Amino acid sequence: MSDMKEHYTAVIKQSGRWWIGWIEEVPGVNCQESTKEELLKSLRVTLREALEFNRREALEAAGDRVPTPQLESQFFRFIPSRHRIPQLVF
């Protein structure tokens, strides 16, 4: 059983010709792209990288051996919430 959070909320909006967005639960995960699709892809990649970085940093701080990251194919689903804020699920 994993303790990892399975749902993250992506707040996205169009500002002029740009799409901007961020992940509510993870500070620093924010992106800007020219299309909504590119934005969602960038948010997924940035979220995955931030979670891996935070995990490695926590393990190092605890004095644990940090394993070599394993690259996995991850699938995401776009799920609109009742407030029309999409969630990224992996």
Secondary structure as UniProt FT lines:
FT   STRAND          7..15
FT   TURN            16..17
FT   STRAND          18..23
FT   TURN            24..25
FT   TURN            27..28
FT   STRAND          30..33
FT   HELIX           36..61
FT   TURN            62..63
FT   STRAND          77..80
FT   TURN            82..83
FT   STRAND          86..89
//
